[in-house]
Amino acid sequence: MRLFGKKGKRVIDLSAHLEKQKEKSEQMKSFIKESQQQETNAFDFLGNLASSASSNSTTENSDSYVNVSENYEDKKTKLAKRLLDMTNKMEDLSNQIYHLQQRIELLERKFGIRN
């Protein structure tokens, strides 16, 4: 490919750089996983204490999550029904406009009026 009169024989290969970045990201992920495992092992007794305390609160909150999802589904169905009704009304109005145009054209022909 020629650009501004220069020959484009040189090709830059960035695949090696991309592979190095992938290796670095994999190393960082494994390092993060190892550090998280070490932290969890160091604080297991606190985690057990916190999980027993939070289990009581999650049972209370789980009921509210169910209500939210039910409300979401109700709203979703109401919205779908409303959109369907609006679409049907638009189609009816469009049909009425079309019929009125046809009647006007018929009357224009009948009376000899031309645009």
C-alpha positions as CSV (number, residue, x, y, z in Angstrom):
1,M,0.0,0.0,0.0
2,R,1.3,3.4,-0.9
3,L,0.7,6.4,1.3
4,F,2.1,9.8,0.4
5,G,4.5,8.3,-2.1
6,K,6.2,5.9,0.3
7,K,6.3,2.2,-0.3
8,G,4.5,0.2,2.4
9,K,6.7,-2.9,2.6
10,R,7.2,-2.6,6.3
11,V,4.8,-4.5,8.4
12,I,4.5,-4.1,12.2
13,D,3.5,-7.3,14.1
14,L,1.8,-6.5,17.4
15,S,0.8,-10.0,18.2
16,A,3.9,-10.5,20.5
17,H,3.0,-7.4,22.4
18,L,-0.6,-8.6,22.8
19,E,0.5,-12.0,24.0
20,K,2.7,-10.4,26.7
21,Q,-0.2,-8.3,27.8
22,K,-2.4,-11.4,28.1
23,E,0.3,-13.2,30.1
24,K,0.6,-10.2,32.5
25,S,-3.1,-10.0,33.0
26,E,-3.2,-13.8,33.8
27,Q,-0.4,-13.4,36.3
28,M,-2.2,-10.5,37.9
29,K,-5.4,-12.5,38.1
30,S,-3.7,-15.5,39.7
31,F,-1.9,-13.1,42.2
32,I,-5.2,-11.5,43.2
33,K,-6.8,-14.9,43.7
34,E,-3.9,-16.1,45.9
35,S,-4.0,-12.9,48.0
36,Q,-7.8,-13.2,48.4
37,Q,-7.4,-16.8,49.5
38,Q,-4.7,-15.9,52.1
39,E,-6.9,-13.1,53.5
40,T,-9.9,-15.4,53.8
41,N,-7.8,-18.0,55.6
42,A,-6.5,-15.4,58.0
43,F,-9.9,-14.1,58.9
44,D,-12.0,-17.2,58.8
45,F,-13.2,-16.8,62.4
46,L,-14.5,-13.3,61.7
47,G,-16.1,-14.5,58.5
48,N,-18.0,-17.2,60.3
49,L,-19.1,-14.8,62.9
50,A,-20.3,-12.3,60.3
51,S,-22.1,-14.9,58.2
52,S,-24.1,-16.2,61.2
53,A,-25.1,-12.6,62.0
54,S,-26.0,-11.8,58.4
55,S,-28.0,-15.0,57.8
56,N,-30.7,-13.6,60.1
57,S,-30.9,-10.3,58.2
58,T,-30.8,-11.9,54.7
59,T,-33.9,-14.0,55.5
60,E,-35.8,-10.8,56.4
61,N,-34.5,-9.0,53.3
62,S,-35.2,-11.9,50.9
63,D,-38.9,-11.3,51.2
64,S,-38.5,-7.7,50.0
65,Y,-36.5,-8.9,47.0
66,V,-39.3,-11.2,46.0
67,N,-41.8,-8.3,46.3
68,V,-39.5,-6.1,44.1
69,S,-39.3,-8.7,41.4
70,E,-43.1,-9.3,41.5
71,N,-43.6,-5.5,41.2
72,Y,-41.2,-5.4,38.3
73,E,-43.0,-8.2,36.5
74,D,-46.4,-6.5,37.1
75,K,-45.0,-3.2,35.7
76,K,-43.5,-5.0,32.8
77,T,-46.8,-6.6,31.9
78,K,-48.7,-3.4,32.3
79,L,-46.3,-1.6,30.1
80,A,-46.5,-4.3,27.4
81,K,-50.3,-4.1,27.5
82,R,-50.2,-0.3,27.3
83,L,-47.9,-0.3,24.4
84,L,-50.1,-2.8,22.6
85,D,-53.2,-0.7,23.2
86,M,-51.4,2.4,21.9
87,T,-50.2,0.5,18.8
88,N,-53.8,-0.6,18.1
89,K,-55.1,2.9,18.5
90,M,-52.5,4.3,16.1
91,E,-53.4,1.6,13.5
92,D,-57.1,2.5,13.9
93,L,-56.4,6.2,13.5
94,S,-54.2,5.5,10.5
95,N,-57.0,3.5,8.9
96,Q,-59.5,6.3,9.6
97,I,-57.2,8.9,8.0
98,Y,-56.8,6.7,4.9
99,H,-60.6,6.2,4.5
100,L,-61.1,10.0,4.9
101,Q,-58.5,10.7,2.2
102,Q,-60.3,8.2,-0.1
103,R,-63.6,9.9,0.5
104,I,-62.1,13.3,-0.2
105,E,-60.6,12.1,-3.4
106,L,-64.0,10.6,-4.4
107,L,-65.8,13.9,-3.7
108,E,-63.2,15.8,-5.6
109,R,-63.7,13.6,-8.6
110,K,-67.5,13.9,-8.2
111,F,-67.4,17.7,-8.2
112,G,-64.6,18.0,-10.8
113,I,-62.2,19.7,-8.4
114,R,-58.5,19.1,-9.2
115,N,-55.5,20.1,-7.2
